Amino acid sequence: MKKLLLLSFLALGFTSQAQYWEAKATGFSTASTGVNEIRWVDANNVWITGYDGSGGGAQFQVFSKSTDGGNTWTAGPINLGNTNLGIGGLFPLSSTVAYVAAFPNTTTVQGGIWKTVNGGSTWTKQPSASYNTGTDSFTNMVYFWDANNGVTAGDPAGGYFEIYTTTNGGTNWVRVPSSNIPAPLDGEYGYTRIFETAGTRIWLGTNKGRLLRSDDMGLHWVVFQTPNTDFGDADLGANFTFQDNNTGLMIFNDFSQYSTTDGGATWTLDAPEGAIRSGDVTYVPGFPNTLVSIGEDPVEGVRGTSYSLDNGATWTDLGQAVDAVSAVEFYDGTHGLASGFTASTTVGGIYKWIDDVANLASVNFASAKTISATPNPTTGILNVVGKSINNIAVYDLLGKQVSNTNYSTLSNVALNLSSLNAGVYMVQVTNDLGASSTIKVVKQ
């Protein structure tokens, strides 16, 4: 705990770093409410759902929505008439129309799909998605491609995965026959919100590390075993994202990374460089091979954001500490959101992207491939190599600045640390565009 507190203080000391995220208030009334799902409708309208981020495990039936791209939020309850229902997923079609997938917390409650047409004021169950009452029926997700065509999926029930499709907005849901779905493995089940889409293709992750994939909006399914063994496991789990029908990326909770070029059929172990993170990862629409990830870094455990412009080959830390761990979604290059935790009704809960992803190419100097500091550890002289370096600041682990030197856009700086006591220091290197990268250096 002491180590994390020191590092948090250190992060606060770097006030000169560029800001890419701005904290916004979700409007959730309970402190420590987290955001577990972000769903963009368009650049203005976006909905989120909340969860108990305190660790207490309470089931929250709450949503919040924004009509101005995430600047301001209005929260409300998802009143389904029974508090023993958990919210497995939400999907909005507009500022007024949305669906939720609800799962039972007791064996006497029936889950299913509910719809609102008045912005969340009231929710009406769609009974034809007839998830059964009992232990073998569990609603995991709901997704719509347009106002008519949608899919909802749950765990196996009656011996095969319970999946329904609709072509009329949920007025009628029809269960997909077992002949169209690969048989589940012994003890296999799905997870709430662990799915991805690209075009008419959709992928569902299971506790056996398999991906169920449909190419026709849920009517027919195939299955692939991935390198993962359980997508929802706290230690072994993974997050995956797809750029298109074929190109995808998977990051495990242990920071290992895999990629696919055939729609998830096969996966290749990558050797990425830089500041990889494992909280959540997403492609940015409109920017080929560009990804943003959130969560803790593998070295210090500090929460923040990283990005990649080369499909995950290299990751660059944005250098801004944000307490985001569970969800990140972009609508386009200027509209993105990352989950946080509510402090109060008027403070915190979500981070809004305030830059343009197009600008990231100009700050890519901070990546592991284009900046180096050697030797490390050092007894005195530290050779810092980068592009257009115009400032180097050195901080101790309490966040105190011990040196700060300006340069005339050099590519190689011989930094003299001989006057410093032995210990660990953070060396912040900034270029002439204002981009910065921080390196941990050991002074002997």
N, C-alpha and C positions, 0 to 999 in steps of 0.2 A: 504493500500500500504506500509506504514512504517513497519508493521509487516512482510510482505513478504520480504522486502529488508533486514531486520535484519536476518531473517532466512536464506536467500540466502547467506549472509556473513558468517553466522555460518557454513553452509555446506561447504563453501570454506575453512574454518579453519581446517576441519578434513582431512588434507592431508595424514595422515598415513593410512587411510582406504584403503582396497583392491579396485582395479579397475577392473570392469567387462565389461565396455563399453568404447569404444574409438570413439571420434567424427571423422567423415569423411565428406568430401565435396562432395555433390551430383552433383555439376556442374551447378545447376540451376542459371540463371543469375539474377533473381529478388530476392532481399532481402525479408526475411520472407516467402519464399515459404515453405509450409509444405509438408509432405509426407502422402498421404492418402491411398496408397495401396502398399504392398510389395509382390512380386511374385517370389519365387525361382523356377528355372528350375532344377538345380543341385547344388552341393556344390560350384561351380564357377560362374555360370550364374544366375543373378537375375535382375529383372526389377522393377522400381517404377514409380508412377505417382505423379505429384505435384498439389498443390492447393494454393489458395490465403490465406496465414496464417496471413495476416495483419488485417483481419476482414472486408476488403472492399468488399468482395463478388464477385470479378472478376472471370471469368471462364478461367482457364488455360488449354491450350492444350499442355502439356509438359510431357515428360518421361525422365528417365535416366536409364542407365543399367551398370552393372559391369560384367566383365568376370574373376575377381579374388576374388570372394567371398565377395565383398563389400568394398575392400580396396580403389579402384579407380573407378571413375564414369565418364561416357560420357553422357551428356544430349543432348536432341534434341526436336524439335517440333513434335507434332502429327498433321500433316497437312492434314485435311479432306476436304479442299476446302471451308469451311464455318466457320467463327468464332462464329456463333450463335449455335454451337454444343458444348455441355458439355461432358466431359469424365466420363461416368458412371462406367467403369471398364476396366481393362486390364488383358489379360492372355497370357503369353509367352509359347511357346513350345521349343524354343532353343534360341541361341544368335541372330538368324536372323529372326525367325518366331514368330509373335505375333498377337493377336487380340485385338481390343478395342470395347467396347459398348459405343455408343454416343447417347445422348438424345437431343431433341430440346429445345432451349431457347425461341423460338417464334413459333407461330402456323403455320407459313408458311414453316417451316423447317422439314425435315424428318430425324428421327434418324435411327439407325440400327447398323450393324456390319461391321467394316473395318479390313482388314488384311494387314500385311507387311511381305514380304519374304526377305527383304534386310536390316534387322536390324533397321527399322524405318525411312529409308530415304524417302520412299514413302508408302502411304496407299491406298488400293483399297477397295471400298465398295462391299459387298456381297449382291446383290439385292434380293435374295430369302428370306432373313430375312426381310420381307416386312412390317416393322413398318409403320403405316399410318401417313401421314401428318395430323396434327390436334391436338386438345387438349386432345384426349382420348388415345394417343399412346406415351409411354414414355419408353425408353430402360434403364434398370437398371443394367444388369450384363451379363457377358459371362464367361463360364468355359469349359475346355476340359479335359477329362480323358486321352486321348491319341491323336495322330495326326489325328484321324478320328472322334471320338465321342465327341460331345459337346452339350451344352445347352445355350440358352440365354433367359432371362425373362424380362418382363416389367410390367407395370401397366395393370389393366383391360381395354380392348378395345373391343367394340362390345358386352359388357355384361359379358366377362370372361377374366381371366388373359391371357395376350399375351405371350405365351411361344413357343419357337421353338427348335427343336433338329436337329442334323446333324449326319450322319454316314460317311461323306466323306470330312471332314475338312472344311465344310462350303460352298462347291460348291453348295450344295442344303440344304436349311433349310426348314423344314416342321413344320407348326404350329400344336401344340398339340390340339386335339379337345376338346371342352367344356365338353364333357362327361367324360373326363379323369382328370378334374380339379375341385375341390370343388368351388362352386359359391362364389364370393366375397361378403363380407358384404357391407352394404350401406356406400359409401364413402371410401372403403378400397383401399389401394394401397401399392406397395412395395417401397424399397429404394435402391439406388445405393450402391453396395458393402456390403450390410448387408446380407451375406449368408455364409454358412459353408458346407464343404464336408467331408465325410469319406467313403472310398471305393467307391461303386457306388451310395451311398446315398448322397442327397443334401438337405439342409434346407434353406428356404427363409423367412426373417422376414418382417412383415407388420406394418402399422401404427395403426392397431387394436391389436397389441400384439400377433398375431397368427403366427405360423410356418407352411408354406407349405413344405411338405416333399415328395421327390420322392426316391424310392428304385431302380429304373431301369434307371438311367441317364436321367431323365426328361420325360419319356413317360407317366407315371401315377403318380398321386399326391393324398395325403391325407392332412388333415389340423388339427392342434391342437391349442387350446387356451392355452397360457402360463400365468403365474402370471403377466406378463407385460401388459401394456395397449397401448404402442406405442414405438416401438423399436428406432425410430429416434428422439424422443422428447428430447430437451436439458435437461429437469429436470427429466422426467419420463423414459427416454430411458434405454437400456441395451445392453451389449455385450455378445455374447454367443460363445462357442467353443465346439467341440466334439473330443474326443479321438478316438472313434470307432463308430460303428453303434448304440451303446446304451448309452455310458457314455458321459455325457455332463455337462457343467457348465455355469451359467449365472450370471453376476454381473451387478446390476442396477447402474445408475448414483448416487443414494443415498447410495451406498455401500452395499445394501442388496444383499445376494447371495442365489442362488437356484441351485439344482443339479437334474439330471435325470439319470435313469438307464434303460429307455425303449425307447430311441431314441427321446425323446422330447414329448412323449404322456402325461406324468405327471411330475410334478416338486415338489421338497421338499425344504422348506425353511431351510437353513443351519444356524449354529451359529459359523462361523469361528472365530479363534483367530489370533491376530497379525495384521500385516501391510497390510490390503487389499487395493487394488487400483482399480479404475473404468474406466481408460482411454481405455484400450484394454486388452484382455487376450487371451492366446493361450496355448495349450498343446505342449510339446516338443516331436517330433517324436523319438521313440526308448527308451523313458524313461517313463514307465507306471506311471500314476497318478501325473506326474510332470507338473506344470504350471508356466508360467511367466506372470506377469501383469505389466502394466505401468500406469502412470497418477499421479494425486494428492492423497495424503493420506487424510483420513477423519478428522484428528486432526489439523494439521497445514496448510494443503493445499499445501505442498511442493511436487514438481514433482520428481519422481524417479521410482525405480523398486522393485518389490517384487516377491518371488517365493514360491511355495508350493510343497512339496514332497509327500503329502498325499491327493491328489485330492481336495484341497481347505479347508481341516479341519483347517490347520494352515498356516499362511503366514509370511514370514520372509523378512524384509527390507534388501536389499543389501547394504544400507548405502552409495550409490553414487547418488548425485543429477544429474539427466539427464532430459533435457527439452523435454521429450517424452510423447505424449498424445493420438495420434490417431491410431497408428498401430504398432504391434509387431508380427514378424513371425520367426520361427526357421525351418531350414532345417534338422538339427540334433543337437547333443549336443555341437558342436563346431562352428556351423554356424547359427548365429541369427542376426537380424536387428531390430532396433526400430526407429520410426519416430522422427525427430527433425525439426528444422527450419533453413533455409539457412541464413547465415550472408552475404556471398558474393560468387562469383563463386568458390573461392578457400577455403572457410571457412564454415564448418558446414553443417547441413541439415539432417544427419542421424547418428545413433550410431551403431557401429559394436561390436558384442559380441567377447571378446578376451579371454575368459576362457573356461572351459569345464564344462558342466552341471553336469557331473559325480562328480565333486569336491564339488558340493553344499551339498551333504550329510555330508561332513566332517566339514562344517561350520554351520550346522543347530543348533548349540548351541545358536545362536542369536535369535531363535524363542521365542515367548511369553511364550511357555510352559517350557523353560529350563533356563530362566533368570528372576530374580525378584529383586525388590528394595523396601524395607519397613523399617519403615513407610513412606508414601508419601502422604501428606506433612510431613516434619520432622523438629524437633527443633535442631537437632544436629547429632546424630548417624544414618546413613543409612546402613541397612544390605543388602548387595548385594550378591545374591546367583546365582551361575552359575557353569559351568564346566571348570576346568583348567584356571581360571582367572589369567593372569599375568600382566595386566596393567589396571588402571582406571584413566582417565583424566576427569577433570571437566571444563566446559566452561560457561561463562555468555552469555547472549543473543546478545552481540556484537561480539561474536566469540573469546573473549579473554580467554586464558587458565588460570585458577586460581589455579589449582593443577594437579599434574601428579605423580602417584605412581606406582612402579613396585612391583610385588609379585611373589612368587614361586609356581605358578600353584595351587592356592587355590580354594576351592569350596564355601567358605563363607568369606566375607570381611566386617568388621565393619568400614565403611568409616566415618570419623569425619568431619562434615561440620559446626561445631559450630562456627568457626572463620569467616564464610561467612556472608555477609549482607543478610537480608531477600529479597527474590526474586525468580525468576525462573532460573534454571540452567540445562544444558545438561550434563549428565553423560555418558561418553563413556567407555564401558567395552570391553576389548580385551582378547581373549584367546590365548593359546600357539600355535594355528594354524594360528594366524593372523586375525581371524574373529572377527568382532566387532559389537556391538549393542549399540544404543544410547537411553537413557531413559530421559524423561523430569521430573525433580524433583523440587518440591516447598520447599524452605527453609523458615521456619517461624521465 
